[in-house]
Amino acid sequence: MSSPEPRHSPGEATEPQDAVESIVPAMPIVLPLVGGVLMFLLAFIAIYMA
């Protein structure tokens, strides 16, 4: 009898790349930029409301 498990070739990747792990190296650049934009927008709203 044949086994129901799929067969893998030696050159095939065993695990797909995780989406979160692909974003992690960009965090030191993205987080300060997004923080700066957020602070600018909050300051603009505070000045506009005053």
Buried (B, 14 or more C-beta within 10 A) or exposed (E): EEEEEEEEEEEEEEEEEEEEEEEEEEEEEEEEEEEEEEEEEEEEEEEEEE
